[in-house]
Amino acid sequence: MTDWREPLLAGLAPLPDGPTSDAVRAGVFELGDQAVVAVAWDFAVKGGSFGADEADVYVDAARLAARDRLPLVSFLRSGGTRLQQGMHALVGIPRALLALRDVAAAGVPHVAVVDQPTTGGVWVIGATADVRLAVAGATVGFSGSRAIEAMTGVALGPGANTAESALAAGLVDDVVAAEDVPAALDGLVATLAPDRPEPLGLPTPVPVPGRRGWEQVAHSREVGRLDGAALLGLLPGPGATQVPLLGGDHTVAAAVVRIAGRRMVVAAAAARRGVRVGPPGYRLLARAARLAGRLDVPLVTLVDTPGADPLPESEQAGAASVIGEAMGAVLDCTAPTICVVHGEGGSGGALAAAVCDTVGVTPDGWFAALGPEGAAATLRVSPAEAADLMLVAPGDLLESGFADAMAPAEPEALRGWLVAQADQLRGSGVRRGRWARRLPH
């Protein structure tokens, strides 16, 4: 049976004067018009197990990727650590992770192709990659099925620890058939490639709507606007590719996109209208913010959510802590950050995605300390009175200093607006300090 990887890696040039291994090979090859550092495991050699020599090869490859600022692609096929070497092999995992920190610090993407099988400590390397692409039908999991049964007495059920179950849990970002991996990888690396800015005309100013309070809330809920996932899908423009980033639920949508030749990481909280964000969604938001910082590309957040999921299961899953983690990740992002409030903005659950250098609000957006219905119950007034009291409309948000500008709601116009904001922030520096001060009265 032909190995789908061989045509792809046929031109692999081995690392000069580097360490060697019998189970892992590394080198540089061309993917489209982009040079890439690749590390490929061979499962036919001792189950592709990861020992001391394999760690040497991986560390050397990661250092080359960081030094030459080339994408690193890990082609994983391994049963895990080479047990015969004991701790000499096991410490190879932290060595690899430390080398990957250098890759991240260099602003270089790390892509993992998770193949059949990927288990044990080698899955730790794959699971921490910036983007994770899995081969359909592959076994994917920290422990192999035989080891699990031997240690616990419990046999894995059908469908457990597979590429498909990992996708459902948000542990990988996409699952593709083996024969489709080269094309998928080519598009992914092209999207992650360095910026090639294309000129765009200046955006047309957006007037501030005259609606206030409850009138703006009602308009936002009734108007036929795009949800976050649809807006994210249209932002790159016709025919453009994007790299999806998945979480453990579907409350947040995220992707790396190219807009006018510029890379941006975009996270939509929430993905659908009326959806409250759950803990996995906040973890995905945090992941998107950290990736934007590592790649030094703008982070764009699209806010349209009544807030965080308030149900007991979310509370027990640590909703407050993951909201804080996501908000902290956005605040800590060292790249320019831009928020677009294009629908509902409810309480701290929405604020986690809004603590950006620039906050724009579309004519359909509003933001409140709590959704009008919840605020009404707390204040013992009507929802309309609560909305009017909290000053939620675009004009109020601009006047208070929470929002900086009106943003267009239409994808094509928003595309130009985002590019203008990102370019301006590049020239003026980040403005995260604004969130350490009180809003002016």
Secondary structure, 3 states (H helix, E strand, C coil): CCCCHHHHHCCCEECCCCCCCCCEEEEEEEECCEEEEEEEECCCCHHHCECHHHHHHHHHHHHHHHHHCCCEEEEEEECCECHHHCHHHHCHHHHHHHHHHHHHHCCCCEEEEEEEEEECHHHHHHHCCCEEEEECCCEEECCCHHHHHHHHCCCCCCCCCEHHHHHHCCCCCEEECHHHHHHHHHHHHHHHCCCCCCCCCCCCCCCCCCCCHHHHHHHHHHCCCCCHHHHHHHCCCCCCCEEEECCCCCCEEEEEEEECCEEEEEEEECCCCCCCECHHHHHHHHHHHHHHHHHCCCEEEEEEECCECCCHHHHHCCHHHHHHHHHHHHHHCCCCEEEEEEEEEEHHHHHCCCCCCEEEECCCCCCECCCHHHHHHHHCCCHHHHHHHHCCCHHHHHHHCCCCEECCCCHHHHHHHHHHHHHHHHHHCCCHHHHHCCCCC
